[in-house]
Amino acid sequence: MSKLLRIDSSARTADSVSRQLSDRLINRIAPDADVTVRDLADGIPLLSESTLGAMWTPEADRTDAQNAELADANTAIQELFDADTIVIGLPIYNFGPPAALKAWADLVARAGTTFQYTPTGPEGLIPNKPVYVIVASGGVPVGSPMDFSSTWLTTFLGFLGLTDVTVVAADQLNVDPEGALTAAKERVDAVQLAAA
């Protein structure tokens, strides 16, 4: 059975368009998958001086306190490695990603684990796999110069080695709510599935 990692970053639950469209996409692409849900609205630790110190300490030299400090990050990193497919719900808040998604990114970006520096530049260490990003926006057009959210996320994912990224726009939702949602559902239904 394939493994799918679902990452929700909307602060909203019942009325979240990114969550609704993620449901729709997962039911289409992997209805029988073993789904791991990482709901960032439930809380995610922020980087701190002690977290950074633990990250920069070689694993064999970490104290028990440092290992405890990295427990959430280690789980989030393992989820990325274990998944065969990833679906990320990404609302645009004030032109950028939700703070919780940035906090998640800060935890999973770890030199020597998820990426490494080489003489020719950084290299992602997470094996490439299909990533589908549902981007929901009230007014900012996805892909426009005002969209610092989807461009940031695709750049970050590529930094980790995840370059097979499909972005599905659900934008202009406050301009034409019904029409924009209908168009977004059609985009989800038209997504080209990754080869098995």
Short mmCIF file of the C-alpha atoms (twelve columns), coordinates in Angstrom:
data_MODEL
# 
_entry.id   MODEL 
# 
loop_
_atom_site.group_PDB 
_atom_site.id 
_atom_site.type_symbol 
_atom_site.label_atom_id 
_atom_site.label_alt_id 
_atom_site.label_comp_id 
_atom_site.label_asym_id 
_atom_site.label_seq_id 
_atom_site.Cartn_x 
_atom_site.Cartn_y 
_atom_site.Cartn_z 
_atom_site.pdbx_PDB_model_num 
ATOM 1   C CA . MET A 1   0.000   0.000  0.000   1 
ATOM 2   C CA . SER A 2   1.347   3.413  -0.918  1 
ATOM 3   C CA . LYS A 3   2.064   5.974  1.778   1 
ATOM 4   C CA . LEU A 4   0.785   9.523  1.472   1 
ATOM 5   C CA . LEU A 5   1.787   12.435 3.669   1 
ATOM 6   C CA . ARG A 6   -0.845  15.134 3.996   1 
ATOM 7   C CA . ILE A 7   0.259   18.483 5.408   1 
ATOM 8   C CA . ASP A 8   -2.479  20.968 6.296   1 
ATOM 9   C CA . SER A 9   -1.400  24.501 7.146   1 
ATOM 10  C CA . SER A 10  -4.690  26.413 7.188   1 
ATOM 11  C CA . ALA A 11  -5.665  27.884 10.541  1 
ATOM 12  C CA . ARG A 12  -9.261  27.185 9.518   1 
ATOM 13  C CA . THR A 13  -10.817 23.747 9.662   1 
ATOM 14  C CA . ALA A 14  -14.433 23.301 8.540   1 
ATOM 15  C CA . ASP A 15  -14.411 26.200 6.055   1 
ATOM 16  C CA . SER A 16  -10.881 25.753 4.721   1 
ATOM 17  C CA . VAL A 17  -10.767 25.562 0.935   1 
ATOM 18  C CA . SER A 18  -7.255  24.110 0.937   1 
ATOM 19  C CA . ARG A 19  -8.444  21.302 3.225   1 
ATOM 20  C CA . GLN A 20  -11.546 20.621 1.114   1 
ATOM 21  C CA . LEU A 21  -9.531  20.481 -2.088  1 
ATOM 22  C CA . SER A 22  -6.839  18.327 -0.457  1 
ATOM 23  C CA . ASP A 23  -9.604  15.847 0.458   1 
ATOM 24  C CA . ARG A 24  -10.798 15.885 -3.137  1 
ATOM 25  C CA . LEU A 25  -7.319  15.379 -4.569  1 
ATOM 26  C CA . ILE A 26  -6.392  12.558 -2.186  1 
ATOM 27  C CA . ASN A 27  -9.673  10.754 -2.930  1 
ATOM 28  C CA . ARG A 28  -8.758  10.983 -6.602  1 
ATOM 29  C CA . ILE A 29  -5.059  10.118 -6.629  1 
ATOM 30  C CA . ALA A 30  -4.707  7.731  -3.694  1 
ATOM 31  C CA . PRO A 31  -8.047  6.630  -2.234  1 
ATOM 32  C CA . ASP A 32  -6.516  3.487  -0.724  1 
ATOM 33  C CA . ALA A 33  -3.257  5.003  0.516   1 
ATOM 34  C CA . ASP A 34  -1.992  4.806  4.068   1 
ATOM 35  C CA . VAL A 35  -2.344  8.515  4.926   1 
ATOM 36  C CA . THR A 36  -0.269  10.280 7.574   1 
ATOM 37  C CA . VAL A 37  -1.756  13.644 8.507   1 
ATOM 38  C CA . ARG A 38  0.446   16.472 9.757   1 
ATOM 39  C CA . ASP A 39  -2.007  19.218 10.764  1 
ATOM 40  C CA . LEU A 40  0.097   22.271 11.530  1 
ATOM 41  C CA . ALA A 41  -2.915  24.062 13.025  1 
ATOM 42  C CA . ASP A 42  -2.527  21.673 15.969  1 
ATOM 43  C CA . GLY A 43  0.763   23.364 16.788  1 
ATOM 44  C CA . ILE A 44  4.385   23.142 15.731  1 
ATOM 45  C CA . PRO A 45  7.453   24.079 17.770  1 
ATOM 46  C CA . LEU A 46  9.329   27.221 16.776  1 
ATOM 47  C CA . LEU A 47  13.070  27.276 16.348  1 
ATOM 48  C CA . SER A 48  14.930  28.340 19.440  1 
ATOM 49  C CA . GLU A 49  18.562  28.670 20.398  1 
ATOM 50  C CA . SER A 50  18.429  25.263 22.074  1 
ATOM 51  C CA . THR A 51  16.807  23.662 19.002  1 
ATOM 52  C CA . LEU A 52  19.503  25.058 16.734  1 
ATOM 53  C CA . GLY A 53  22.185  23.897 19.133  1 
ATOM 54  C CA . ALA A 54  20.749  20.387 19.069  1 
ATOM 55  C CA . MET A 55  20.517  20.399 15.260  1 
ATOM 56  C CA . TRP A 56  24.151  21.453 14.924  1 
ATOM 57  C CA . THR A 57  25.418  18.867 17.383  1 
ATOM 58  C CA . PRO A 58  26.479  15.570 15.759  1 
ATOM 59  C CA . GLU A 59  23.876  12.909 16.491  1 
ATOM 60  C CA . ALA A 60  26.312  10.715 18.437  1 
ATOM 61  C CA . ASP A 61  27.165  13.652 20.717  1 
ATOM 62  C CA . ARG A 62  23.642  14.844 21.533  1 
ATOM 63  C CA . THR A 63  22.451  14.820 25.106  1 
ATOM 64  C CA . ASP A 64  19.116  13.324 26.131  1 
ATOM 65  C CA . ALA A 65  17.748  16.866 26.407  1 
ATOM 66  C CA . GLN A 66  18.884  17.644 22.865  1 
ATOM 67  C CA . ASN A 67  17.301  14.459 21.544  1 
ATOM 68  C CA . ALA A 68  14.051  15.418 23.250  1 
ATOM 69  C CA . GLU A 69  14.337  18.904 21.741  1 
ATOM 70  C CA . LEU A 70  14.495  17.367 18.250  1 
ATOM 71  C CA . ALA A 71  11.779  14.731 18.686  1 
ATOM 72  C CA . ASP A 72  9.074   16.636 16.765  1 
ATOM 73  C CA . ALA A 73  11.514  17.620 14.020  1 
ATOM 74  C CA . ASN A 74  12.773  14.041 13.685  1 
ATOM 75  C CA . THR A 75  9.219   12.768 13.270  1 
ATOM 76  C CA . ALA A 76  8.409   15.403 10.642  1 
ATOM 77  C CA . ILE A 77  11.600  14.584 8.741   1 
ATOM 78  C CA . GLN A 78  10.888  10.837 8.831   1 
ATOM 79  C CA . GLU A 79  7.403   11.493 7.448   1 
ATOM 80  C CA . LEU A 80  8.976   13.153 4.392   1 
ATOM 81  C CA . PHE A 81  11.317  10.236 3.795   1 
ATOM 82  C CA . ASP A 82  8.618   7.582  4.308   1 
ATOM 83  C CA . ALA A 83  5.962   9.082  2.023   1 
ATOM 84  C CA . ASP A 84  5.501   7.977  -1.586  1 
ATOM 85  C CA . THR A 85  3.366   11.055 -2.312  1 
ATOM 86  C CA . ILE A 86  2.882   14.367 -0.512  1 
ATOM 87  C CA . VAL A 87  -0.143  16.679 -0.555  1 
ATOM 88  C CA . ILE A 88  0.218   20.129 0.998   1 
ATOM 89  C CA . GLY A 89  -2.664  22.522 1.633   1 
ATOM 90  C CA . LEU A 90  -1.274  26.056 1.401   1 
ATOM 91  C CA . PRO A 91  -3.404  29.128 2.013   1 
ATOM 92  C CA . ILE A 92  -1.883  32.516 1.233   1 
ATOM 93  C CA . TYR A 93  -1.930  34.771 4.280   1 
ATOM 94  C CA . ASN A 94  -0.858  38.367 3.675   1 
ATOM 95  C CA . PHE A 95  1.059   37.389 0.527   1 
ATOM 96  C CA . GLY A 96  2.995   34.550 2.200   1 
ATOM 97  C CA . PRO A 97  2.604   31.124 3.780   1 
ATOM 98  C CA . PRO A 98  1.058   30.569 7.210   1 
ATOM 99  C CA . ALA A 99  3.557   30.966 10.034  1 
ATOM 100 C CA . ALA A 100 2.992   27.320 11.013  1 
ATOM 101 C CA . LEU A 101 4.201   26.128 7.598   1 
ATOM 102 C CA . LYS A 102 7.334   28.257 7.861   1 
ATOM 103 C CA . ALA A 103 7.916   26.815 11.354  1 
ATOM 104 C CA . TRP A 104 7.575   23.287 9.905   1 
ATOM 105 C CA . ALA A 105 10.070  24.143 7.157   1 
ATOM 106 C CA . ASP A 106 12.547  25.442 9.737   1 
ATOM 107 C CA . LEU A 107 12.323  22.128 11.600  1 
ATOM 108 C CA . VAL A 108 12.720  19.808 8.605   1 
ATOM 109 C CA . ALA A 109 15.586  21.698 6.926   1 
ATOM 110 C CA . ARG A 110 18.590  20.044 8.571   1 
ATOM 111 C CA . ALA A 111 22.069  20.051 7.065   1 
ATOM 112 C CA . GLY A 112 23.384  16.535 6.654   1 
ATOM 113 C CA . THR A 113 19.902  15.009 6.984   1 
ATOM 114 C CA . THR A 114 17.510  16.592 4.484   1 
ATOM 115 C CA . PHE A 115 20.099  18.555 2.491   1 
ATOM 116 C CA . GLN A 116 23.853  18.929 2.271   1 
ATOM 117 C CA . TYR A 117 26.246  21.573 1.060   1 
ATOM 118 C CA . THR A 118 28.547  20.562 -1.782  1 
ATOM 119 C CA . PRO A 119 31.246  22.412 -3.772  1 
ATOM 120 C CA . THR A 120 28.630  23.006 -6.485  1 
ATOM 121 C CA . GLY A 121 25.905  24.191 -4.114  1 
ATOM 122 C CA . PRO A 122 23.254  22.656 -1.871  1 
ATOM 123 C CA . GLU A 123 21.877  19.205 -2.651  1 
ATOM 124 C CA . GLY A 124 18.581  17.811 -1.400  1 
ATOM 125 C CA . LEU A 125 18.729  14.448 0.364   1 
ATOM 126 C CA . ILE A 126 15.030  13.518 0.366   1 
ATOM 127 C CA . PRO A 127 14.305  11.156 -2.548  1 
ATOM 128 C CA . ASN A 128 12.184  12.905 -5.167  1 
ATOM 129 C CA . LYS A 129 8.495   11.965 -5.229  1 
ATOM 130 C CA . PRO A 130 5.275   13.596 -6.402  1 
ATOM 131 C CA . VAL A 131 4.225   16.607 -4.344  1 
ATOM 132 C CA . TYR A 132 0.865   18.288 -4.929  1 
ATOM 133 C CA . VAL A 133 0.358   21.759 -3.469  1 
ATOM 134 C CA . ILE A 134 -3.171  23.169 -3.194  1 
ATOM 135 C CA . VAL A 135 -2.809  26.957 -2.976  1 
ATOM 136 C CA . ALA A 136 -5.875  28.835 -1.725  1 
ATOM 137 C CA . SER A 137 -6.067  32.617 -1.936  1 
ATOM 138 C CA . GLY A 138 -8.800  35.144 -1.397  1 
ATOM 139 C CA . GLY A 139 -7.393  37.815 -3.674  1 
ATOM 140 C CA . VAL A 140 -3.746  37.199 -4.571  1 
ATOM 141 C CA . PRO A 141 -3.450  35.484 -7.962  1 
ATOM 142 C CA . VAL A 142 -1.321  32.342 -7.627  1 
ATOM 143 C CA . GLY A 143 1.933   32.775 -9.521  1 
ATOM 144 C CA . SER A 144 1.680   36.560 -9.592  1 
ATOM 145 C CA . PRO A 145 4.394   38.897 -8.285  1 
ATOM 146 C CA . MET A 146 2.330   39.234 -5.085  1 
ATOM 147 C CA . ASP A 147 2.384   35.485 -4.427  1 
ATOM 148 C CA . PHE A 148 5.348   34.887 -2.139  1 
ATOM 149 C CA . SER A 149 3.726   31.703 -0.847  1 
ATOM 150 C CA . SER A 150 3.744   29.135 -3.650  1 
ATOM 151 C CA . THR A 151 7.080   30.335 -5.039  1 
ATOM 152 C CA . TRP A 152 8.667   30.116 -1.579  1 
ATOM 153 C CA . LEU A 153 7.304   26.596 -0.990  1 
ATOM 154 C CA . THR A 154 8.344   25.179 -4.368  1 
ATOM 155 C CA . THR A 155 11.831  26.653 -3.879  1 
ATOM 156 C CA . PHE A 156 12.054  25.179 -0.382  1 
ATOM 157 C CA . LEU A 157 10.868  21.742 -1.500  1 
ATOM 158 C CA . GLY A 158 13.421  21.761 -4.323  1 
ATOM 159 C CA . PHE A 159 16.131  22.590 -1.790  1 
ATOM 160 C CA . LEU A 160 15.251  19.331 -0.006  1 
ATOM 161 C CA . GLY A 161 15.293  17.348 -3.273  1 
ATOM 162 C CA . LEU A 162 11.555  17.421 -3.981  1 
ATOM 163 C CA . THR A 163 11.332  18.842 -7.497  1 
ATOM 164 C CA . ASP A 164 8.298   16.927 -8.839  1 
ATOM 165 C CA . VAL A 165 5.862   19.580 -7.596  1 
ATOM 166 C CA . THR A 166 2.428   20.268 -9.040  1 
ATOM 167 C CA . VAL A 167 0.768   23.505 -7.902  1 
ATOM 168 C CA . VAL A 168 -3.030  23.648 -8.089  1 
ATOM 169 C CA . ALA A 169 -4.430  27.168 -7.789  1 
ATOM 170 C CA . ALA A 170 -7.610  27.971 -5.896  1 
ATOM 171 C CA . ASP A 171 -7.278  31.715 -6.129  1 
ATOM 172 C CA . GLN A 172 -9.481  34.810 -6.287  1 
ATOM 173 C CA . LEU A 173 -11.857 33.111 -3.847  1 
ATOM 174 C CA . ASN A 174 -13.022 36.443 -2.387  1 
ATOM 175 C CA . VAL A 175 -13.462 37.999 -5.832  1 
ATOM 176 C CA . ASP A 176 -15.811 35.341 -7.238  1 
ATOM 177 C CA . PRO A 177 -16.362 32.721 -4.512  1 
ATOM 178 C CA . GLU A 178 -18.569 30.326 -6.442  1 
ATOM 179 C CA . GLY A 179 -16.798 30.622 -9.776  1 
ATOM 180 C CA . ALA A 180 -13.319 30.426 -8.263  1 
ATOM 181 C CA . LEU A 181 -14.151 27.326 -6.220  1 
ATOM 182 C CA . THR A 182 -15.718 25.610 -9.237  1 
ATOM 183 C CA . ALA A 183 -12.620 26.399 -11.303 1 
ATOM 184 C CA . ALA A 184 -10.349 25.094 -8.538  1 
ATOM 185 C CA . LYS A 185 -12.275 21.810 -8.322  1 
ATOM 186 C CA . GLU A 186 -11.898 21.441 -12.089 1 
ATOM 187 C CA . ARG A 187 -8.139  22.009 -11.770 1 
ATOM 188 C CA . VAL A 188 -7.923  19.322 -9.077  1 
ATOM 189 C CA . ASP A 189 -9.855  16.908 -11.271 1 
ATOM 190 C CA . ALA A 190 -7.549  17.676 -14.216 1 
ATOM 191 C CA . VAL A 191 -4.274  17.071 -12.348 1 
ATOM 192 C CA . GLN A 192 -2.040  14.674 -14.255 1 
ATOM 193 C CA . LEU A 193 -1.198  11.793 -11.967 1 
ATOM 194 C CA . ALA A 194 2.395   10.735 -11.474 1 
ATOM 195 C CA . ALA A 195 3.455   7.555  -13.214 1 
ATOM 196 C CA . ALA A 196 3.225   4.496  -10.995 1 
# 
